[in-house]
Amino acid sequence: MSDEKSPVLHVYDGIEEHDNQLPNWWLAILWTTLVFGAGYWFWYHIAEAGPGQLGEYAAESAEHAQRMASNTPASDELLLALVKDPTSLESGKGVFQANCAACHGAQGQGLIGPNLTDGFWLHGSAPMAIHKVVAEGAVAKGMPAWERTLGAERVKAVTAYLLTLKGTNAPGGKAPQGEPETP
């Protein structure tokens, strides 16, 4: 009788090392990774067909610088100018519908929050007073600060939209709260 054994590649200290095949799933992952790595290297570093990480960083930095250059501080004059800009008003209306309508109603008539369409205001009716409440909130009244969430430009746009709601007296509005608006 012959004792047949599988081929042994190496024996060391009585331990036999056999030639075992790697699983196919492992080989598939290996070859996929190698092909992807070679393709990525060729696409971004040899052919330079894509922008690469430095190119993306430069583009984002330029966009940020442009945004910061156009970010002028809010003022009564700027907010009143935004009231005449249809693009800003449309943006402000979208922000209002998405974030403010739950408390102030779809037309600003007031639900949990006060009515924004009558002539009474809790924190002042001047454009900058309204902007300050939207940006910084009124924590004692339950109004959150929105500037960190929305950003300065959208806060200005929603303030401009709120200025267009003043005096419209939406039907079904909440009872007046605060001081009457002084012209």
Phi, psi and omega in degrees: 000133178256139180264103181267133178238160175289156182298136181252130179277322188203142175232129180217125182051036177081006179258125180266133177255120182261158178270093180261142179283140175287150179295148182296323179298323179293317178296322179296317178296317179301308183292324176297316179297317180294317179294317178299314180300317179293320178295317178298312180301314180295313185298312186268330187253329181265302182281339184049043179282335178250165184288335183075173184292319180293323177295317177296319179297317179297319179294317178294322178295318178295319179295318178296317179297320179294318179296319180292327179292326182273356182275087178272146180296150181290144174209165178303318182294316180296315181295321177291329175290324179293334177298331181270357181263111183298326180295315180295318179296319179296319177296315179298321178295319178297317178296318179299312181298323183282327189241332190253334187297334180298325180258327186256357180086157184297325178259007181083014185286350177092127173236269173283317178278171183289162176290127181260003183254352179268188183263017181245135184225135181285325187237019179104149184251000178292151181307316181290329177293317178295316179301318181297318180293319179294315184288312187260344180078176174224085189302320181297333181262358179091008180270118180284158174281130186254349187296321180291329181279313186270329186094159187296320184293318180288329176295319177295320180294317180290328175295317177299319178296319178297326178296331178283340179279337182304130175079005180277343178045068181301143180295144180074023183289154178292154180300148181301142176227145175090198184267146176293147180292134176256130183291000000 
